[in-house]
Amino acid sequence: MPIYEYRCRSCGHSFETLIRPPATSRATWPSCQGQDLEQLLSLFAVNYKEKSRAAFKAACKENEKTLKEQRIAQREEEMHHHH
């Protein structure tokens, strides 16, 4: 039974799901029940070390984005209080 990867267009999260043939129902993202899904291309087999490294890089990138947004918000707050 194949495992498919999807990205929810409603909330942006990616997930994997097992689809049993025949596929009589559409996949849904359990967190938001979104059905507007984009099927992602999956690798046939992935080295666990490579997958871990990719996940770590993605987490670092997301953390950098969050920190940048926090710095911007802090600067805006400081400017607001000075005026």
N, C-alpha and C positions, 0 to 999 in steps of 0.2 A: 504494500500500500504506500503510495507516494506521500511525502510530506511537502507541502507547499508553503512558500513564504509570501506574506502580504504586508502592505502598508495601508493603514487606515487613512483615507483622505480627510476624514472629519477631524481627527485628533493628531495625526502624524506618527503614531506608534507603529512599529513593525512587529510581526509575530509569525510563528510557524503553526501550521495546523495539519492534521492528518485527514486526508480525504479518502473515504472508502468508496470504491466503485460499486454500483453506479452512483455518481454524485447527484443525489436528488435534491439537496438543499445547498444554498449558497453559504459560504463561510461568512462569519461575522466576528468582529473584534469584541471579545468578551467584556472589556472594560467599559466601552461606551456604546456597545451594541451596534456600532457602525457597520453598514453594509456597502458603503462606497469604498471598495477596496481596490488597490492596485496590486496585481500579482507581480512579485519580484522575480528576477532571474536568480536561480539557486545554483550553487556549485554542486557537482555530483558527489564529491567527497572533499572534506576540508581537514587539513591538519589541525589538530586541537591547538597546538602552539601558535599557528598562524591566526586562527580564529580568536584566540585570547589576545594576541597582540593587536589585532584589528579592533576588538572591543575596547581595549585599553586606550588606543588612540582616539576612538570615537568619544569615549568618556572624557578624556583630557580636553578634546576640542569643545565639547559641550560645557565643561567646567570653565574653560577660558571665556566662552561666550557669556556665561552667567556672571563671572567676575567682571567682565567688561561692562555688562549692563548694570551691575551694582555700582561700579565706579561712576558711570554716567549719571545714575540716579542720585548718588551722593553729591556729585558736583552741582547738579541742578538744585538739590535741596539747599546746599551751601549758598548758591547764588541767590536763591529765593529769600533766604534769611538775611542776607547782606543788603538786600534792596528794600 
